[in-house]
């Protein structure tokens, strides 16, 4: 499950705007906001591009995009 709070915290710490992230993954800002809010899913490629744009580790990526229990 996507962790919006961690995403925004790391994004701000890295000095990136939502528009910067949208541009990095080749989508519009409104589309990215839909993905952030859970109305649409991130693709594997988008997750990889966001991780590269934010220069985050695999652990940080997992905390953002795959947090929560899996039953």
Steps between C-alpha positions, in 0.01 A plus 500: 500500500630845405607718794412855401658659810839336443487589132436867569757513782777356283391708201525820704833397655638440151372840383264365235150623420213278392537657155868393496401141575222505240746623238754233599246221442354657188151572628289799594480643850127415532571139401776479760266639765248225410771241552610657830140504627453132411249553222748351253800269540867566433664281238831325564668737258356805678622372836848450356502848345380664821766314699765621257369858502499513880827304527356268763615158613310177445401505867354850467322397181347201678391719793322739262346267244458173685428594861242321709412143578441244235259231613 
